[in-house]
């Protein structure tokens, strides 16, 4: 069976001026053959020879073979560079003469020419190969990473209700839950994180925050820097709504309160009715 998007070893069954036809067997029917253009045919090849090719579709939507190897095959996940942005989407350079389309609906963030994006190759509703940044279902589970392991991964999607989805080593499924997000993280960022949970299905839960006793010090220092850059005070206290604290500091209310407690204990701040002020 000729399989779109995959590398296959096929047999030359017919020679023509413009190339050769390939099939799985020497007796492959016309409907079970695919053209390998003449410029792609290895020198000296003859009927009966086996050639390793990749199958995709040409500009006229016909299945065609190439001896060039793409950077990604069907179902594969990896990083590809944006070569062009058009009205129908972005085109990615995947190593073939014809770039692969990344439709707008398959983009998890706006891309521009020159960007490098994590993508997977799939077959769209028109039976053509296309790219998607929604790589969740193409990622593996069951890595060798355990609790407290330090990992590196690419952020490929962010959902406000859930957090940041990460491809660890660009191949394993992971999530930084919203409560564990810290600082500004965007799609395409490569993050270093700690595994704090391994789910039964092998997915990883990550944190970009340090363990509590280390994180409190970092959070406290962040608040000091914020006050130093804003008239020596924060115009709110730990009585503020969790949403406001998150918006202003990137911390949960509990994290904020722990950091404030650390500063208060060390005599660095004064808590007033509607603000927190650095001591002179």
Phi, psi and omega per residue, in radians:
X1 nan 2.249 3.085
X2 -1.303 2.184 -3.041
X3 -2.035 2.002 3.123
X4 -1.071 2.350 3.047
X5 1.484 0.110 -3.105
X6 -2.170 2.753 3.041
X7 -1.568 2.224 -3.108
X8 -2.321 2.697 3.015
X9 -1.710 1.984 -3.079
X10 -2.139 2.802 -3.052
X11 -1.815 2.435 3.054
X12 -1.267 2.088 -3.100
X13 -1.946 -0.286 3.140
X14 -2.747 2.433 3.105
X15 -1.909 2.410 3.112
X16 -2.365 2.983 -3.139
X17 -1.112 -0.545 -3.054
X18 -1.751 0.120 3.114
X19 2.648 -2.800 3.109
X20 -2.287 2.650 3.021
X21 -1.713 2.426 -3.114
X22 -2.020 2.641 3.079
X23 -2.629 2.986 3.133
X24 -1.292 -0.474 3.103
X25 -2.309 2.878 3.123
X26 -1.130 -0.412 -3.102
X27 -1.791 0.343 -3.118
X28 -0.981 2.374 -3.138
X29 -1.241 2.935 -3.136
X30 -0.987 -0.671 -3.107
X31 -1.285 -0.252 -3.111
X32 -1.922 0.489 3.105
X33 -2.068 2.744 3.102
X34 -2.403 2.515 -3.091
X35 -1.461 2.345 2.926
X36 -1.943 1.907 -3.079
X37 -0.966 2.657 -3.029
X38 -0.961 -0.722 -3.087
X39 -1.159 -0.253 3.140
X40 -1.691 -0.196 -3.059
X41 -1.330 2.151 3.114
X42 -1.028 2.409 -3.124
X43 -1.025 2.359 3.114
X44 1.509 -0.005 -3.127
X45 -1.204 2.550 -3.142
X46 -2.375 2.907 3.070
X47 -0.956 2.331 -3.122
X48 1.731 -0.305 3.107
X49 -1.275 2.626 3.101
X50 -1.781 2.331 -3.137
X51 -2.234 2.422 3.081
X52 -1.573 2.120 -3.066
X53 -2.372 2.830 3.017
X54 -1.900 2.411 -3.098
X55 -1.871 2.224 3.078
X56 -2.540 -2.943 -3.133
X57 -2.018 2.477 -3.138
X58 -1.475 -3.044 -3.082
X59 -1.132 -0.311 3.109
X60 -1.747 0.275 3.064
X61 1.171 0.487 3.094
X62 -1.810 2.436 3.075
X63 -1.135 2.386 -3.096
X64 -2.524 2.711 -3.129
X65 -1.862 2.679 3.040
X66 -2.516 2.553 3.057
X67 -1.519 -0.142 3.031
X68 -1.214 2.560 -3.130
X69 -1.811 2.187 3.116
X70 -1.275 2.790 3.082
X71 -1.239 -0.462 3.100
X72 -2.400 2.434 3.014
X73 -1.816 3.124 -3.125
X74 -0.942 2.207 3.127
X75 1.462 -0.141 -3.137
X76 -1.365 2.637 3.132
X77 -2.118 2.351 3.118
X78 -3.055 -3.124 -3.099
X79 -1.724 2.280 -3.136
X80 -2.256 2.601 -3.115
X81 -1.608 2.421 3.095
X82 -1.317 2.083 -3.126
X83 -1.656 -0.434 -3.075
X84 -2.855 2.563 3.039
X85 -2.092 2.224 -3.086
X86 -2.234 -3.032 -3.136
X87 -1.181 -0.425 -3.091
X88 -1.725 -0.109 -3.139
X89 2.545 -2.888 3.117
X90 -1.829 2.637 3.059
X91 -1.911 2.372 -3.088
X92 -1.936 2.441 3.079
X93 -1.422 1.953 3.134
X94 -2.047 0.348 3.011
X95 1.642 0.014 3.122
X96 -1.921 2.933 -3.137
X97 -1.069 -0.648 3.137
X98 -1.761 2.091 3.115
X99 -1.160 2.777 -3.141
X100 -1.728 2.454 -3.095
X101 -1.416 2.342 2.965
X102 -1.929 1.673 -3.083
X103 -1.078 2.699 3.131
X104 -1.007 -0.657 -3.097
X105 -1.223 -0.225 3.117
X106 -1.773 0.141 3.119
X107 -1.679 2.296 3.110
X108 -1.638 -0.092 3.040
X109 -2.778 2.718 3.139
X110 -1.150 2.348 3.140
X111 -2.056 2.787 3.099
X112 -2.369 2.878 -3.130
X113 -0.986 2.313 3.139
X114 1.707 -0.313 3.098
X115 -1.127 2.628 3.012
X116 -1.938 2.132 -3.049
X117 -2.124 2.595 3.020
X118 -1.422 2.183 -3.047
X119 -2.521 2.835 3.035
X120 -2.194 2.728 3.123
X121 -1.798 2.317 -3.140
X122 -2.445 2.988 3.061
X123 -1.760 2.146 -3.090
X124 -1.450 -3.084 -3.075
X125 -1.144 -0.336 3.109
X126 -1.628 0.202 -3.141
X127 1.101 0.603 3.051
X128 -1.991 2.706 3.051
X129 -1.333 2.378 3.124
X130 -2.542 2.986 -3.128
X131 -1.982 2.662 3.082
X132 -2.427 2.504 3.002
X133 -1.572 -0.086 3.095
X134 -1.531 1.373 -2.946
X135 -1.589 0.053 -3.026
X136 -0.822 -0.886 -3.026
X137 -1.359 -0.085 3.127
X138 -1.752 -0.087 -3.108
X139 -1.465 2.704 -3.131
X140 -1.525 2.831 3.017
X141 -2.169 2.970 3.063
X142 1.318 0.805 3.069
X143 -1.284 3.067 3.103
X144 -1.515 0.024 -3.102
X145 -1.341 2.372 3.100
X146 -1.982 -3.108 -3.122
X147 -1.000 2.386 3.122
X148 1.312 0.065 3.043
X149 -1.178 2.532 3.068
X150 -1.663 2.174 -3.053
X151 -2.215 2.872 3.078
X152 -2.174 2.455 -3.128
X153 -2.800 2.934 -3.126
X154 -1.832 2.265 3.069
X155 -1.331 2.131 -3.101
X156 -2.006 -0.202 3.098
X157 -2.830 2.512 3.075
X158 -2.219 2.232 3.073
X159 -2.137 2.194 -3.058
X160 -1.032 -0.566 -3.088
X161 -1.414 -0.272 -3.054
X162 -2.131 -0.760 -3.098
X163 2.342 -2.661 -3.097
X164 -1.889 2.194 3.100
X165 -1.520 2.317 -3.026
X166 -2.233 2.449 2.993
X167 -1.773 1.762 3.137
X168 -1.198 2.284 -3.042
X169 0.968 0.374 -3.104
X170 1.065 0.411 -3.140
X171 -2.575 -0.326 -3.100
X172 -1.903 2.476 -3.057
X173 -1.347 2.248 -3.130
X174 -2.632 2.808 -3.141
X175 -2.433 2.357 2.902
X176 -1.712 1.786 -3.123
X177 -1.012 2.678 -3.074
X178 -0.905 -0.712 -3.088
X179 -1.178 -0.289 -3.120
X180 -1.738 -0.070 3.129
X181 -1.252 2.480 -3.127
X182 -2.579 2.290 -3.122
X183 1.348 -2.963 -3.113
X184 -1.605 2.025 3.099
X185 -2.157 2.314 -3.128
X186 -2.320 2.869 3.118
X187 -1.025 2.325 -3.131
X188 1.757 -0.306 3.126
X189 -1.169 2.481 2.984
X190 -1.731 2.095 -3.039
X191 -1.987 2.655 2.968
X192 -1.864 2.221 -3.026
X193 -2.493 2.905 3.105
X194 -1.885 2.349 3.062
X195 -1.336 2.083 3.097
X196 -1.902 -0.141 3.071
X197 -2.779 2.464 3.024
X198 -2.028 2.024 -3.086
X199 -1.253 2.851 -3.142
X200 -1.038 -0.553 -3.132
X201 -1.508 0.073 3.085
X202 1.656 -0.134 3.104
X203 -1.220 2.657 -3.090
X204 -1.876 2.404 2.949
X205 -1.795 2.288 -3.025
X206 -2.076 2.775 3.007
X207 -2.349 2.356 3.045
X208 -1.663 0.087 3.107
X209 -1.681 2.662 3.091
X210 -1.286 2.987 2.987
X211 -1.071 2.707 -2.908
X212 -0.840 -0.874 -3.018
X213 -1.161 -0.483 3.081
X214 -1.431 -0.647 -3.075
X215 -1.204 -0.613 3.140
X216 -1.010 -0.754 3.128
X217 -1.095 -0.736 3.139
X218 -1.155 -0.739 3.136
X219 -1.121 -0.720 3.135
X220 -1.089 -0.755 3.125
X221 -1.121 -0.639 3.109
X222 -1.086 -0.732 3.135
X223 -1.137 -0.677 3.093
X224 -1.056 -0.798 -3.137
X225 -1.119 -0.649 3.098
X226 -1.116 -0.731 -3.133
X227 -1.206 -0.677 3.124
X228 -1.098 -0.477 3.127
X229 -1.662 0.125 -3.082
X230 -2.532 1.147 3.067
X231 0.980 0.538 3.051
X232 1.137 0.349 -3.098
X233 -2.666 2.741 2.959
X234 -1.822 2.270 -3.060
X235 -1.421 0.618 3.099
X236 -2.842 2.904 3.138
X237 -2.194 -3.024 3.118
X238 -1.282 0.036 3.038
X239 -1.501 -0.170 -3.120
X240 -1.136 2.785 3.131
X241 -1.126 2.555 3.128
X242 -0.936 -0.645 -3.129
X243 -1.128 -0.701 3.137
X244 -1.182 -0.740 3.125
X245 -1.077 -0.746 3.136
X246 -1.118 -0.765 -3.112
X247 -1.104 -0.689 -3.069
X248 -1.446 -0.544 -2.985
X249 -2.132 -0.336 -3.039
X250 1.343 0.244 3.131
X251 -1.972 2.680 2.978
X252 -1.286 2.922 -3.122
X253 -1.107 -0.697 3.137
X254 -1.129 -0.707 3.121
X255 -1.125 -0.723 3.125
X256 -1.086 -0.783 -3.121
X257 -1.127 -0.668 3.117
X258 -1.147 -0.706 3.131
X259 -1.159 -0.744 3.100
X260 -1.080 -0.749 3.114
X261 -1.051 -0.678 3.114
X262 -1.107 -0.782 -3.132
X263 -1.169 -0.680 3.140
X264 -1.137 -0.775 3.139
X265 -1.052 -0.632 -3.119
X266 -1.574 0.158 3.040
X267 1.194 0.458 -3.069
X268 -1.655 -0.242 -3.070
X269 -2.389 2.878 2.979
X270 -2.214 2.281 3.114
X271 -1.692 2.079 3.129
X272 -1.886 -3.051 -3.021
X273 -1.025 -0.793 -3.046
X274 -2.212 0.242 3.132
X275 -2.747 2.895 3.021
X276 -2.050 2.217 -3.020
X277 -2.134 2.460 3.034
X278 -1.200 2.450 3.031
X279 -1.196 2.493 -3.125
X280 -1.191 nan nan
